Amino acid sequence: MAIFAIHYTYPDDATEMLTIRPEHREWLTGLPGLLVAGMYQDGIDEVSEAEPTDQEPVNAALIVYSAESLEEVTATFDQDPYWLGGHILRRVVRRWDPPLGPWVADPTNSPG
């Protein structure tokens, strides 16, 4: 099994999206490969010169998911109620092989 990081970008006005939030969360919690998921909280978006930027929309989320392939992840997440409802402006899916940290050091946390 591989680990994938999925980044969602949502519209600035999430009012309509929130009407199907319970359906989205129920769908997510039913996924056997789900490791962790949640919206980002307030923070800062900086470029390398440490200048704040407003290029990234405020509403975004990170999902960490375990699956066999990129194709499996995209096919699965094509079924997300948020995706089907057109509430995701951008979806970035990348294989993620973190080499450091206690999650990696503890084999009971490894999905593989």
ZICORQUI-V390882 format. One record per helix or strand of 3 or more residues. SS is the DSSP state (helix for helix, strand for strand). FROM is the first residue (numbers start at 0). TO is the last residue. Records with the same first field share a line. If there is no record, write none. Layout:
SS=FROM-TO ; FROM-TO
This chain:
strand=1-9 ; 33-38 ; 59-66 ; 87-94
helix=14-17 ; 20-28 ; 69-76 ; 80-83 ; 101-104 ; 106-108
